[in-house]
Each structure stands twice: as C-alpha cells, then as structure tokens.
Amino acid sequence: MRKIFIAVLSFIIIVLFWYLFLKPQDYQVSFKAKAIPGTIYETVKAWNKTLDSSSLIEYNSLKDFKQTLVFNDSVHIYEWNIIPIHDSLSEVEVNIKDRDHSFMNKIKVPFMDTDFEKGSRKMLLDFNQYLEEHIKSFKVSIIEEDNLFSTFCACVPLKSAPERKAEGMMANHSFLNSILFENEVQLNGPPFIEVVDWDLKADSLSFNFCYPIIRSEKLPNHPDIKYKRIFDKRTLKAVFNGNYIISDRAWYALLNYAEKHNIPVERKPIEVFINNPNMGGNDLKWKTEVYLPIKESE
C-alpha cells in the first residue's frame, strides 16, 4: 500500500511539475476554418497588421508560425498550428502564453474563467470573423495541368513583400506601357508577372513585371527594362477571381493541389492579368490565370 501511495504521489508531482514549468502554453483555442494553411497564414499576416501592438510573424512553415502581441503590461505569444482536413477545411490550434505571467495563469486557469482566457477567445473570434470575410473576397478554380504560353517580352525586375507585388505592378505599369508605346513596340497579350524567387521565411518576392511583345528592331534600350523569352512548359493552372493584391492565394491552392497529388513543382508562379484594375468594378469579376511550373524529370 505504501508503494502505491508513493507511486501515485510521484506521478502527481511529475504532472504538476510538467503543468507548471514545462507545459508550453497557458491556454489553447481550437477552431475549424474553411481555408487551406496558406490562406490562413496570409490572413494572419494581414490581420496582424490591423492590431495596435504586434510584431512580425515568425515563420517556420505554413502550418507552424508564431505571433507576438502586446496588451498593456503583458506580452502574449500565439503559436499557430494548422492541420489540413481536406481541400477547403483546416483545424486551427493556437497555443497562447503570457510571457511574463505564465505561472500565475496556469494556477488560475483550471479554477476560473480568467481575463486572460476571455481576451484570448475574443481575439481569435475576431480573427475567425476576419478570415470568413476574407474568404468571401476571392475564388480559386483549379484547372489541373496545362501548357504555359510562349512569348518574347519586355520586363521590369522588381522586389517586394508578397502582399505589395500589386503596388510594384501599378507603379511600373504606366512607365513600361508608355516606353513601349512611344517606340511603337507591338504588344502581344495582357501583362503578367514571372516570379523569380519566393522566400516565405524572409517574406520577400523577386519577380519580373512583363508585357508580351512582338520582337522587332525598335526595342528601346533602357536600364530598367530587360528583354527575355518565356518558353512553353508543363504547368498546373488555376483561375483566380478577386483583387490582384491577394492573387497569391491561388499559389497556395496550386501548392496544396501539387502536394496532394504528388506532383513536383517549382515555386515560381506566373500570373496573367486578364482585366485592367483601373477600370474598377467588382473584384470578383477580375480574372487572373495562374501557372505553377511542373519540375521536369531528370
């Protein structure tokens, strides 16, 4: 009997020690979201910028990242874990820790509904509403495999955060268009971007903003313009309807499709912008064709 008592007491002490000193979170909030991990990750980034006191997202993967929020004298760490359920549904687990008051939270949480718990639930309810509104603002349709177009083109190399690529396009649209027009260069299709490097951890994007053109002897020589040829290749294709600012949601949908079907791809999407955003109208009627190159077999 004494041995059983000692064993039970030892177990209780170990559990209490783990709970008070080793358990990584003070509180966990879980909910289901009608989105894939990439969309949730980008929405957390956008939501994070609307908050008064927040820091940059610490990226580990699309399914694992960390957010730091400041509330008065408290610093809260939100560790996001996204578990895909199927193509349009994910389980979201957010482990929350108060950096400076963790011990006291762990003592209080089992016995009362603390302000820390209430505030955490409210924050994530607000996020979930923000996510639901965001999901309504775009549509992605997977077309499966298709050939990329082949064309000669004039491009402006750019670098920005992924969410600012549309600003780079718009800032250079008139510049590139006017130079080509002044030199009587014949356009050969709608503008597009070609991603050269997509660094999720650094949250940076290097890309070419291009116009397809007919090659001629009149091509202007300008230090900010380079000429190149896009070659035909096998790709996964999607159609994105929505504002061009968030067209990278189609990139994540294509990556998700490729992973599900074991298709090796290059993270170098190409987007073709069918509509001119200067014409206004309903964003959901804007159309972008998005191509993700399939890796060639060696």
Rosetta silent file (secondary structure, phi, psi, omega in degrees, C-alpha in Angstrom):
SEQUENCE: MRKIFIAVLSFIIIVLFWYLFLKPQDYQVSFKAKAIPGTIYETVKAWNKTLDSSSLIEYNSLKDFKQTLVFNDSVHIYEWNIIPIHDSLSEVEVNIKDRDHSFMNKIKVPFMDTDFEKGSRKMLLDFNQYLEEHIKSFKVSIIEEDNLFSTFCACVPLKSAPERKAEGMMANHSFLNSILFENEVQLNGPPFIEVVDWDLKADSLSFNFCYPIIRSEKLPNHPDIKYKRIFDKRTLKAVFNGNYIISDRAWYALLNYAEKHNIPVERKPIEVFINNPNMGGNDLKWKTEVYLPIKESE
SCORE:     score description
SCORE:     0.000 S_00000001
   1 L     0.000  -41.198  179.175    0.000    0.000    0.000 S_00000001
   2 H   -61.090  -39.948 -179.958    2.859    2.352    0.869 S_00000001
   3 H   -65.032  -40.109  178.643    4.447    1.689   -2.564 S_00000001
   4 H   -64.235  -43.225  179.168    1.174    2.501   -4.337 S_00000001
   5 H   -60.548  -45.243 -179.922    0.856    5.735   -2.352 S_00000001
   6 H   -63.990  -41.476 -179.602    4.441    6.760   -3.200 S_00000001
   7 H   -63.619  -44.879  179.743    3.902    5.897   -6.876 S_00000001
   8 H   -64.468  -44.065  179.501    0.656    7.935   -7.050 S_00000001
   9 H   -62.652  -41.378  178.497    2.258   10.855   -5.204 S_00000001
  10 H   -63.069  -41.798  178.645    5.286   10.770   -7.513 S_00000001
  11 H   -62.101  -44.340  179.824    3.008   10.735  -10.549 S_00000001
  12 H   -62.842  -41.502  179.369    1.047   13.738   -9.227 S_00000001
  13 H   -63.781  -42.432  179.549    4.267   15.656   -8.537 S_00000001
  14 H   -63.138  -44.775 -179.786    5.594   14.903  -12.041 S_00000001
  15 H   -63.181  -44.666  178.822    2.308   16.007  -13.659 S_00000001
  16 H   -63.023  -41.008  178.364    2.210   19.203  -11.584 S_00000001
  17 H   -62.570  -44.393  178.393    5.848   19.956  -12.417 S_00000001
  18 H   -62.042  -45.572 -176.208    5.164   19.432  -16.131 S_00000001
  19 H   -63.945  -43.483 -174.979    1.994   21.544  -15.990 S_00000001
  20 H   -81.214  -31.106 -170.424    3.529   24.461  -14.090 S_00000001
  21 H  -120.403  -22.808 -175.270    7.032   24.559  -15.556 S_00000001
  22 H  -112.208  -26.611 -179.290    7.239   22.563  -18.809 S_00000001
  23 L   -58.987  123.147 -170.533    3.822   22.872  -20.492 S_00000001
  24 L   -70.112  -25.650 -176.588    4.489   25.282  -23.375 S_00000001
  25 L  -119.327  155.220  174.194    1.144   27.092  -23.371 S_00000001
  26 L   -87.905  -28.395 -173.340   -1.090   28.663  -20.748 S_00000001
  27 E  -158.856  146.894  178.727   -4.230   28.220  -22.824 S_00000001
  28 E  -126.820  135.701  174.250   -5.258   26.699  -26.149 S_00000001
  29 E  -116.942  130.683  179.221   -8.007   27.797  -28.541 S_00000001
  30 E  -125.148  143.325  175.302   -9.099   25.458  -31.349 S_00000001
  31 E  -159.243  162.305  177.338  -11.495   26.034  -34.218 S_00000001
  32 E   -99.100  142.385 -179.259  -12.163   24.862  -37.765 S_00000001
  33 E  -129.364  137.063 -179.128  -11.579   27.205  -40.711 S_00000001
  34 L   -84.222   64.829 -177.138  -12.851   26.837  -44.264 S_00000001
  35 L  -161.353  159.302  176.049   -9.440   27.502  -45.788 S_00000001
  36 L   -86.415  163.875 -176.292   -6.122   25.832  -46.577 S_00000001
  37 H   -54.044  -41.777 -178.231   -2.999   26.565  -44.468 S_00000001
  38 H   -60.897  -42.021  178.115   -1.516   29.081  -46.944 S_00000001
  39 H   -65.493  -41.329  178.611   -4.676   31.195  -46.947 S_00000001
  40 H   -63.845  -44.238  179.852   -4.846   31.109  -43.136 S_00000001
  41 H   -58.772  -48.744 -179.440   -1.173   32.090  -42.863 S_00000001
  42 H   -65.253  -33.295  178.998   -1.578   35.078  -45.217 S_00000001
  43 H   -70.876  -37.384  175.018   -4.758   36.141  -43.413 S_00000001
  44 H   -61.746  -42.367  177.395   -2.985   36.060  -40.043 S_00000001
  45 H   -58.526  -45.539 -178.970   -0.276   38.297  -41.571 S_00000001
  46 H   -67.395  -43.922  178.733   -2.908   40.759  -42.829 S_00000001
  47 H   -62.693  -39.906 -179.677   -4.877   40.671  -39.544 S_00000001
  48 H   -56.013  -35.954 -178.417   -1.655   41.142  -37.571 S_00000001
  49 L   -74.891  -14.628  178.252   -1.114   44.493  -39.309 S_00000001
  50 L   -86.933  -10.297 -176.337   -4.529   45.746  -38.168 S_00000001
  51 L   -86.975  151.731 -174.714   -3.638   45.263  -34.495 S_00000001
  52 L   -67.250  -46.556 -175.471   -2.208   48.090  -32.375 S_00000001
  53 L  -128.775   97.017 -179.845    0.800   46.289  -30.885 S_00000001
  54 E  -144.528  159.729  178.620    2.109   43.337  -32.845 S_00000001
  55 L  -114.250  176.639  177.549    5.407   42.129  -34.242 S_00000001
  56 L   -62.629  148.372  176.340    6.374   40.360  -37.458 S_00000001
  57 L   -70.049  132.230  174.683    5.190   36.780  -37.835 S_00000001
  58 E   -90.198  110.983 -172.521    7.921   34.232  -37.059 S_00000001
  59 E   -92.341  127.184  167.887    7.648   31.710  -39.889 S_00000001
  60 E  -109.513  -46.949  174.481    8.535   28.044  -39.544 S_00000001
  61 E  -160.295  174.704  178.188    6.139   26.645  -42.124 S_00000001
  62 L   -64.931  -18.467 -178.725    2.663   27.365  -43.469 S_00000001
  63 L  -104.540   -0.088 -174.419    1.350   25.063  -40.749 S_00000001
  64 E  -151.577  106.829  179.440    3.535   26.341  -37.909 S_00000001
  65 E  -151.814  165.109 -171.874    4.225   30.010  -37.135 S_00000001
  66 E  -126.563  141.758 -179.823    4.360   32.386  -34.174 S_00000001
  67 E  -127.612  136.985  179.085    2.768   35.767  -33.476 S_00000001
  68 E  -115.392  125.484 -178.565    3.659   38.192  -30.657 S_00000001
  69 E  -124.242  143.091 -179.629    1.035   40.617  -29.314 S_00000001
  70 E  -112.176  125.720  176.858    1.364   43.293  -26.604 S_00000001
  71 E  -124.805  105.177 -178.470   -1.553   44.073  -24.262 S_00000001
  72 L    52.514 -109.298 -177.158   -0.760   46.821  -21.712 S_00000001
  73 L   -99.818   11.481 -176.150    1.909   45.226  -19.474 S_00000001
  74 E  -116.852  142.588  174.324    1.597   41.733  -20.991 S_00000001
  75 E  -114.134  115.668 -177.526    3.303   40.117  -23.973 S_00000001
  76 E  -103.443  133.847  177.716    1.287   37.233  -25.409 S_00000001
  77 E  -105.258  120.412  176.630    2.826   34.597  -27.675 S_00000001
  78 E  -105.488  115.456  175.904    0.428   32.948  -30.141 S_00000001
  79 E  -104.502  113.838 -175.260    1.780   29.733  -31.657 S_00000001
  80 E   -93.138  130.632  173.815   -0.347   28.733  -34.635 S_00000001
  81 E  -126.380  121.286 -176.945   -0.647   25.103  -35.740 S_00000001
  82 E  -110.233  124.160  179.368   -2.705   24.372  -38.855 S_00000001
  83 E  -115.380  109.659  179.469   -3.844   20.811  -39.561 S_00000001
  84 E   -64.322  136.968  175.357   -5.401   20.312  -43.031 S_00000001
  85 E  -102.817  -50.998  169.662   -8.552   18.200  -43.015 S_00000001
  86 E  -153.936 -168.227 -169.805   -9.378   18.420  -46.724 S_00000001
  87 L   -58.783  -23.314 -176.519   -9.070   20.876  -49.642 S_00000001
  88 L  -131.147   22.065 -179.419  -11.272   23.525  -48.054 S_00000001
  89 E  -148.914  135.289  178.696  -11.132   22.848  -44.318 S_00000001
  90 E  -134.755  150.038  170.275   -8.407   23.030  -41.662 S_00000001
  91 E   -92.898  126.433 -179.225   -8.211   22.536  -37.910 S_00000001
  92 E  -110.082  122.975  174.747   -6.580   25.563  -36.275 S_00000001
  93 E  -116.922  125.341  178.637   -4.901   25.220  -32.886 S_00000001
  94 E  -118.251  112.500  176.157   -3.491   28.349  -31.232 S_00000001
  95 E   -90.147  123.841 -171.592   -1.319   27.822  -28.151 S_00000001
  96 E  -116.584  133.608  179.467   -1.227   31.045  -26.126 S_00000001
  97 E  -136.621  134.450  172.240    1.287   32.030  -23.481 S_00000001
  98 E   -88.597  112.053 -171.163    1.685   35.197  -21.420 S_00000001
  99 L   -55.956  -37.896 -173.531    5.441   35.632  -21.424 S_00000001
 100 L  -104.931   -7.926 -177.266    5.674   37.331  -18.010 S_00000001
 101 L  -130.847   28.208 -174.795    2.648   35.905  -16.174 S_00000001
 102 H   -63.479  -45.505 -176.374    2.609   32.307  -17.321 S_00000001
 103 H   -59.366  -47.074 -178.805    2.982   30.684  -13.888 S_00000001
 104 H   -66.195  -37.264  177.192    0.056   32.598  -12.369 S_00000001
 105 H   -60.565  -43.828 -177.891   -2.121   31.893  -15.428 S_00000001
 106 H   -65.291  -29.712  176.407   -1.523   28.161  -15.092 S_00000001
 107 H   -72.907  -40.843 -174.462   -2.600   28.290  -11.457 S_00000001
 108 H   -79.651  -38.436 -170.185   -5.784   30.254  -12.190 S_00000001
 109 L   -53.928  -42.837 -178.537   -6.957   28.705  -15.485 S_00000001
 110 L   -67.095  -18.259 -170.844   -8.209   25.359  -14.062 S_00000001
 111 L  -111.806  -14.579 -178.401  -10.333   27.094  -11.402 S_00000001
 112 L  -154.351  159.189  175.895  -11.776   30.216  -13.042 S_00000001
 113 L   -88.527   94.995 -171.058  -12.505   31.852  -16.384 S_00000001
 114 L   -78.229  164.908  174.709   -9.747   34.467  -16.270 S_00000001
 115 H   -60.974  -33.593  177.841   -9.460   37.737  -18.179 S_00000001
 116 H   -60.352  -45.564  178.905   -6.536   36.125  -19.984 S_00000001
 117 H   -66.268  -45.748 -178.894   -8.810   33.336  -21.284 S_00000001
 118 H   -60.999  -44.401  179.733  -11.653   35.705  -22.160 S_00000001
 119 H   -64.622  -38.522  179.830   -9.307   38.063  -24.005 S_00000001
 120 H   -65.281  -44.041  179.113   -7.687   35.195  -25.914 S_00000001
 121 H   -63.313  -42.631  179.913  -11.056   33.809  -27.028 S_00000001
 122 H   -62.864  -42.060  179.200  -12.234   37.262  -28.133 S_00000001
 123 H   -58.526  -44.072 -175.466   -9.065   37.844  -30.150 S_00000001
 124 H   -80.367  -24.733  169.777   -9.475   34.594  -32.024 S_00000001
 125 H   -66.120  -41.724  176.256  -13.198   35.072  -32.552 S_00000001
 126 H   -60.989  -43.427  178.779  -12.313   38.421  -34.138 S_00000001
 127 H   -62.279  -44.211 -177.694   -9.707   36.698  -36.304 S_00000001
 128 H   -60.798  -39.046  176.384  -12.155   33.994  -37.376 S_00000001
 129 H   -65.316  -41.565  177.556  -14.650   36.669  -38.472 S_00000001
 130 H   -60.100  -42.664  179.281  -11.823   38.476  -40.336 S_00000001
 131 H   -64.747  -43.651 -179.286  -10.921   35.197  -42.068 S_00000001
 132 H   -61.560  -40.281  177.456  -14.529   34.473  -43.063 S_00000001
 133 H   -66.731  -39.038  179.539  -14.848   37.930  -44.661 S_00000001
 134 H   -63.511  -43.602 -177.854  -11.538   37.456  -46.471 S_00000001
 135 H   -60.193  -31.919  179.876  -12.585   34.070  -47.909 S_00000001
 136 L   -71.785  -14.238 -171.804  -15.658   35.724  -49.450 S_00000001
 137 L   -89.177   -1.578  179.958  -13.465   38.201  -51.360 S_00000001
 138 L  -152.787  167.775  178.007  -11.906   35.746  -53.832 S_00000001
 139 E  -143.646  137.965  176.973  -12.368   32.468  -55.666 S_00000001
 140 E  -123.345  127.648  176.630   -9.803   29.936  -56.924 S_00000001
 141 E  -118.018  121.430  178.902  -10.615   27.311  -59.555 S_00000001
 142 E   -82.925  127.413  179.976   -8.042   24.593  -60.258 S_00000001
 143 E   -99.492   -4.645 -175.427   -7.787   23.719  -63.965 S_00000001
 144 E    71.857 -143.251 -172.739   -5.195   20.968  -63.383 S_00000001
 145 E   -81.107  144.592  177.888   -2.401   20.600  -65.950 S_00000001
 146 E  -159.578  158.786  177.239   -1.967   22.981  -68.875 S_00000001
 147 E   -83.148  138.343  171.911    0.810   24.298  -71.096 S_00000001
 148 L   -74.524  147.913  177.569    2.354   27.667  -70.335 S_00000001
 149 L   -68.737  160.275  174.533    2.309   30.161  -73.199 S_00000001
 150 L  -117.399  131.420 -178.927    5.489   31.009  -75.113 S_00000001
 151 E  -161.475  156.070  167.623    6.315   34.653  -75.832 S_00000001
 152 E   -88.965  146.679 -174.665    9.003   37.297  -76.121 S_00000001
 153 E  -152.134  158.010  173.465    8.531   40.024  -73.526 S_00000001
 154 E  -107.458  130.279 -171.584    9.762   43.299  -72.026 S_00000001
 155 E  -132.260  152.592  170.180   10.108   43.192  -68.242 S_00000001
 156 E  -114.173  116.552  177.953   10.876   45.351  -65.228 S_00000001
 157 E   -71.483  134.747 -177.287   12.605   43.398  -62.414 S_00000001
 158 E  -136.969  159.884  175.286   11.049   44.113  -59.007 S_00000001
 159 E  -143.628  134.899 -179.169   11.380   43.011  -55.389 S_00000001
 160 E  -164.796  176.844  167.051    8.847   43.441  -52.578 S_00000001
 161 L   -69.337  149.244 -177.576    6.878   41.694  -49.864 S_00000001
 162 H   -53.266  -39.394 -177.410    4.365   39.304  -51.494 S_00000001
 163 H   -73.933   -6.958 -179.992    1.370   41.434  -50.457 S_00000001
 164 H  -108.065   10.016 -178.263    2.927   44.503  -52.129 S_00000001
 165 H   -64.537  -34.212  179.121    3.536   42.989  -55.562 S_00000001
 166 H   -64.861  -34.670  176.626    0.411   44.680  -56.950 S_00000001
 167 H   -63.020  -42.687  177.933    1.820   48.065  -55.852 S_00000001
 168 H   -62.496  -39.972  177.513    5.007   47.331  -57.802 S_00000001
 169 H   -62.243  -49.887 -176.382    2.993   46.388  -60.860 S_00000001
 170 H   -65.904  -35.057  179.991    0.847   49.507  -60.739 S_00000001
 171 H   -67.157  -25.519 -176.871    3.871   51.754  -60.117 S_00000001
 172 H  -109.511   -2.612 -178.402    5.544   50.429  -63.269 S_00000001
 173 H   -61.139  -53.316 -178.401    2.517   49.859  -65.478 S_00000001
 174 H   -65.146  -39.580  179.652    2.425   53.370  -66.976 S_00000001
 175 H   -58.712  -53.025 -177.204    6.230   53.514  -67.210 S_00000001
 176 H   -68.656  -42.056 -178.143    6.571   50.282  -69.190 S_00000001
 177 H   -63.550  -42.703 -177.262    3.452   50.848  -71.260 S_00000001
 178 H   -68.902  -40.338  179.143    4.446   54.397  -72.290 S_00000001
 179 H   -64.279  -41.763  179.346    8.010   53.468  -73.311 S_00000001
 180 H   -66.796  -39.489  179.750    6.767   50.594  -75.455 S_00000001
 181 H   -66.062  -45.011 -179.020    4.069   52.808  -76.999 S_00000001
 182 H   -61.661  -29.516 -178.819    6.489   55.674  -77.743 S_00000001
 183 L   -99.366   13.445  175.354    8.812   53.282  -79.539 S_00000001
 184 L    56.085   38.042  175.853    5.966   51.669  -81.495 S_00000001
 185 L   -83.623  131.136 -175.676    6.525   48.267  -79.945 S_00000001
 186 L   -86.274  123.753  177.501    3.575   45.989  -80.654 S_00000001
 187 E   -74.467  153.917 -175.060    2.008   44.320  -77.617 S_00000001
 188 L  -133.575   34.710  179.335    1.152   40.642  -77.865 S_00000001
 189 L   142.478  176.891 -178.963   -1.176   39.970  -74.938 S_00000001
 190 L   -73.397  159.918  179.954   -2.083   41.075  -71.392 S_00000001
 191 L   -67.675  159.050  178.896    0.599   41.889  -68.783 S_00000001
 192 E  -151.381  165.874  170.833    1.906   39.208  -66.468 S_00000001
 193 E  -118.600  146.984  175.635    4.386   38.625  -63.673 S_00000001
 194 E  -120.446  115.403 -179.763    7.025   35.918  -63.530 S_00000001
 195 E   -76.420  128.871  178.676    8.215   35.015  -60.021 S_00000001
 196 E   -97.103  -39.683  179.521   11.985   34.531  -59.849 S_00000001
 197 E  -149.884  129.565  179.793   12.312   33.875  -56.109 S_00000001
 198 E  -123.828  104.118 -175.976    9.648   33.383  -53.428 S_00000001
 199 E  -107.173  100.190 -177.167   11.157   33.324  -49.934 S_00000001
 200 L   -67.198  -39.722 -177.765    8.440   32.579  -47.379 S_00000001
 201 L   -65.398  -41.628  179.208   10.729   32.781  -44.358 S_00000001
 202 L   -84.806   -6.137 -178.530   12.094   36.196  -45.358 S_00000001
 203 L    54.493   47.645 -178.838    8.628   37.258  -46.596 S_00000001
 204 E  -133.163  156.013 -176.879   10.131   38.550  -49.840 S_00000001
 205 E  -139.252  127.818  171.554    9.396   38.191  -53.512 S_00000001
 206 E  -110.725  129.261 -176.158   11.578   38.819  -56.561 S_00000001
 207 E  -154.212  161.993  175.197    9.662   38.962  -59.824 S_00000001
 208 E  -105.787  127.959  171.652    9.520   40.367  -63.331 S_00000001
 209 E   -96.121  120.025 -166.684    6.582   42.534  -64.377 S_00000001
 210 E  -130.144  155.587  167.221    6.268   41.941  -68.113 S_00000001
 211 E  -118.759  128.937  171.269    4.415   42.755  -71.292 S_00000001
 212 E   -67.415  134.067 -178.588    4.349   40.188  -74.109 S_00000001
 213 E  -136.995  163.498  171.327    5.619   41.928  -77.250 S_00000001
 214 L   -87.246  123.395 -178.238    6.437   41.270  -80.900 S_00000001
 215 L   -65.892  136.697 -178.988   10.209   41.258  -81.263 S_00000001
 216 L  -153.144 -178.783  178.881   11.484   43.999  -83.589 S_00000001
 217 L   -85.362   -4.049 -174.794   14.419   46.306  -84.306 S_00000001
 218 L   -98.067   11.369 -175.962   12.731   49.197  -82.476 S_00000001
 219 L   -63.797  125.389 -178.048   13.073   47.841  -78.965 S_00000001
 220 L   -68.548  144.202  176.556   14.094   50.714  -76.651 S_00000001
 221 L   -97.358  105.645 -176.851   17.343   50.432  -74.737 S_00000001
 222 L  -133.302  136.886 -175.815   16.520   51.381  -71.142 S_00000001
 223 L   -63.683  -22.120 -177.845   18.476   50.449  -67.979 S_00000001
 224 L   -95.940    0.873 -178.675   15.283   49.448  -66.105 S_00000001
 225 L  -118.182  134.906  173.471   13.926   47.190  -68.847 S_00000001
 226 E  -124.415  153.509 -178.922   15.165   43.749  -69.793 S_00000001
 227 E  -112.943  142.123 -179.821   14.035   41.509  -72.632 S_00000001
 228 E  -158.328  170.264  176.691   13.585   37.769  -72.409 S_00000001
 229 E  -115.728  134.987  171.940   11.638   34.845  -73.795 S_00000001
 230 E   -94.036  127.203 -176.867    9.142   32.746  -71.876 S_00000001
 231 L  -101.511  147.905  177.028    9.236   29.150  -73.065 S_00000001
 232 L   -60.029  135.046  176.433    6.393   26.683  -73.272 S_00000001
 233 L  -156.918  163.318  177.626    6.384   24.183  -70.376 S_00000001
 234 E   -76.528  137.277 -178.097    4.037   21.924  -68.455 S_00000001
 235 E  -142.946  165.543  161.900    2.327   23.612  -65.518 S_00000001
 236 E   -93.658  138.920 -175.345   -0.501   23.356  -63.055 S_00000001
 237 E  -122.722  143.759  172.899   -3.038   26.057  -63.803 S_00000001
 238 E  -136.287  156.594  171.497   -5.636   27.876  -61.714 S_00000001
 239 E  -111.892  125.500  179.637   -8.017   30.749  -62.372 S_00000001
 240 E  -107.706  130.319  172.609   -8.176   33.376  -59.644 S_00000001
 241 E  -115.601  120.218 -178.243  -11.095   35.798  -59.311 S_00000001
 242 L   151.478 -177.374 -178.864  -10.504   38.703  -56.950 S_00000001
 243 L   -65.892  139.157 -177.867   -8.236   41.650  -56.287 S_00000001
 244 H   -63.293  -20.239  178.825   -4.709   41.232  -57.676 S_00000001
 245 H   -59.737  -33.317 -175.521   -3.305   42.183  -54.257 S_00000001
 246 H  -113.474   21.980 -178.437   -4.301   38.756  -52.935 S_00000001
 247 L   -65.920  -15.084  177.183   -3.862   36.665  -56.084 S_00000001
 248 L   -68.102   -7.896  173.280   -1.148   34.673  -54.321 S_00000001
 249 H   -61.782  -29.006  176.066   -3.986   32.729  -52.649 S_00000001
 250 H   -70.866  -29.816  177.223   -4.042   30.809  -55.931 S_00000001
 251 H   -61.184  -45.800 -178.926   -0.339   29.991  -55.461 S_00000001
 252 H   -66.466  -37.327  177.951   -1.124   28.260  -52.194 S_00000001
 253 H   -63.221  -40.081  178.575   -4.067   26.432  -53.747 S_00000001
 254 H   -69.018  -40.285  176.434   -1.792   25.122  -56.504 S_00000001
 255 H   -62.530  -40.540  178.312    0.902   24.106  -53.987 S_00000001
 256 H   -63.359  -42.554  178.605   -1.769   22.317  -51.966 S_00000001
 257 H   -64.131  -43.250 -179.111   -3.024   20.532  -55.101 S_00000001
 258 H   -63.285  -42.418  179.893    0.518   19.540  -56.103 S_00000001
 259 H   -64.930  -42.515 -178.822    1.272   18.140  -52.644 S_00000001
 260 H   -63.599  -34.780 -176.201   -1.971   16.175  -52.548 S_00000001
 261 L  -103.374   12.208  177.571   -1.317   14.627  -55.981 S_00000001
 262 L    54.366   46.315  178.463    2.452   14.144  -55.510 S_00000001
 263 L  -105.585  117.206  179.040    3.327   16.478  -58.387 S_00000001
 264 L   -72.609  127.332 -176.487    6.814   18.052  -58.098 S_00000001
 265 E  -130.646  162.606  173.162    6.580   21.779  -58.826 S_00000001
 266 L   -99.513  136.582 -179.987    8.767   24.881  -58.830 S_00000001
 267 L   -82.202   59.237 -179.785    7.730   27.699  -56.503 S_00000001
 268 L  -135.302   70.641 -176.723    7.914   30.199  -59.352 S_00000001
 269 L   -64.292  154.722  173.104    4.333   31.104  -60.279 S_00000001
 270 E  -124.385  128.075 -179.123    3.408   33.092  -63.374 S_00000001
 271 E  -116.384  132.337  176.375    0.288   35.280  -63.283 S_00000001
 272 E  -112.501  123.103 -173.569   -1.500   36.677  -66.334 S_00000001
 273 E   -97.243  106.388 -173.757   -3.815   39.611  -65.589 S_00000001
 274 L   -76.298  -35.820 -177.235   -6.810   39.463  -67.902 S_00000001
 275 L  -104.525  149.715  175.137   -8.617   42.552  -66.574 S_00000001
 276 L   -89.013  112.384 -177.043   -7.369   46.114  -66.170 S_00000001
 277 H   -63.359  -20.168  178.520   -7.960   47.074  -62.494 S_00000001
 278 H   -65.104  -16.585  179.943   -8.063   50.760  -63.479 S_00000001
 279 H   -81.277   -8.689  177.156  -11.484   50.027  -64.978 S_00000001
 280 L    71.771 -151.485  179.783  -12.839   49.316  -61.470 S_00000001
 281 L    91.505 -175.515 -178.664  -15.889   47.136  -60.968 S_00000001
 282 L   -71.243  121.886 -179.220  -16.486   44.076  -58.795 S_00000001
 283 H   -55.360  -34.178 -177.124  -13.160   42.489  -57.805 S_00000001
 284 H   -68.204  -10.676  175.662  -14.685   39.010  -58.084 S_00000001
 285 H   -93.943   -7.507  174.713  -15.093   39.621  -61.814 S_00000001
 286 L   -73.282  140.257 -175.984  -11.358   40.277  -62.245 S_00000001
 287 E  -122.864  130.808  174.192   -9.625   37.254  -63.710 S_00000001
 288 E  -126.212  128.860  173.975   -6.035   36.100  -63.264 S_00000001
 289 E   -93.634  124.945 -173.622   -4.630   32.969  -64.882 S_00000001
 290 E  -118.010  128.043 -178.483   -2.017   31.434  -62.586 S_00000001
 291 E  -118.990  135.354  175.918    0.563   28.866  -63.694 S_00000001
 292 E  -120.707  111.724 -174.659    2.874   26.822  -61.456 S_00000001
 293 E   -61.572  137.463  174.160    5.669   25.077  -63.415 S_00000001
 294 E   -87.359  133.163  179.487    5.988   21.310  -63.019 S_00000001
 295 L   -62.757  135.743  178.380    9.552   20.161  -62.443 S_00000001
 296 L   -77.464  139.747  178.495   10.992   18.376  -65.425 S_00000001
 297 L   -70.756  139.989 -177.327   12.063   14.790  -64.803 S_00000001
 298 L   -78.444    0.000    0.000   15.806   14.276  -64.975 S_00000001
